[in-house]
Amino acid sequence: MPKSTEEIDIEEFEKSKKKPLVKYSDMPTEMGNEAVEVCTMALDKFNANRDYHSASVLIKNTLDKKFGPSWQCAVGEGFGFDISCQQRYLLHVYYGKVSRTG
């Protein structure tokens, strides 16, 4: 039996939540892509337990090793922030319900 349009839309919506959505980035493309991969890997590893602290530590440490020190990382749901950053080093990503900024 064919699925209704509403069922397909819900399935597509659920699939889309599993992909990272870059809300804002001023990073060079290659650096941004690598940073998104790091974020995705960390959130896949720790999201089941909602262990955002461990995810943010893993993201920060990995980016420090790949691109040099001084990265900052915030991971979680329903928070606000005000940051200052070095130009060409800002990335804001949504992954499911979780927002990540670095």
N, C-alpha and C positions, 0 to 999 in steps of 0.2 A: 504494500500500500504506500503510495507517495506521501512524503511528509508535507505538512502545511507550510506555508511561507513563514509563519511565526516561528515554527520549530527550527527551520533552517536558519533564520536570523539569530535565534538564541544560540544555536550551535556555533555559528560564525563569530558571534560576539564572544563566547567563551574561548574560542581558539585565539581570537585577537588579543585577549587579556594575557595570553601566554607569551606574547611577543613584546620585546621592549619598545616603548614609544619614547623617542627623544623629543622632549618638550622644548629644550633650548640647548644649543651648543655653539661655542665660538672656537672650538678646537679644530686643528687640522683634521681632515677627513680620516686619515689612517689612524691617528691617535684616538679620535673619537670612537671609531669602530672597535679598536682594541679595548678601550675603556668600557664600552657597552658589553663586550664579551666577558670581561672580568666581572662586571656587575651581575650579569645574567648567571654566570657560574656560581658566584657567591650566594645569590638569592635562591637559586635552585637547591643549593646545599643546605641552607639554613632556614628557608621560608616555612617549611613544614612545622617547625617548632616555634615559629615567629621569633627566632633568635636574631633580632636585628643588630644587636651589639656585635655578635660574632661575625655577621655578614659585613658590617661596616669596617671592622678591624681587618678582615681578610681583603676587602676592596682597597682600603688605605695602604696596607703593607704591600700588596701586589703592585699598585700604581707607583708607590715609592720606589720599588725595585726596578720597574720598567722605565719610568720617566724621570726619576730623581725625587729627592725628598720634598717634604712640606705639603703633601696632599691632605685635604680635609674631606671627610665623608659623613653624610647624614643619611640614615636609612630608617624608614618607618611609615606609619599611617597617620593622617590627620595632624600634621604639625605645620607650623609656619617658621620662616627663617628670614634673616636679613644678613647678608654676607658681603664681604669685600673680597675680591679675587684678582689674581694676576690676569691680564688680558690674554686670550687664547688658551685658557685652562679651565673653562667652566663647562660643565655638562649636567643637565637636569633630565633624568630619565624616569619614566613610569614603567613598572613591570607588574602587571596585575593590579592589585590595590596599593602596592608599595611604591613610594617615591624615593629616589636616590639622587643626591646632589653631591658633586665633588669638585 
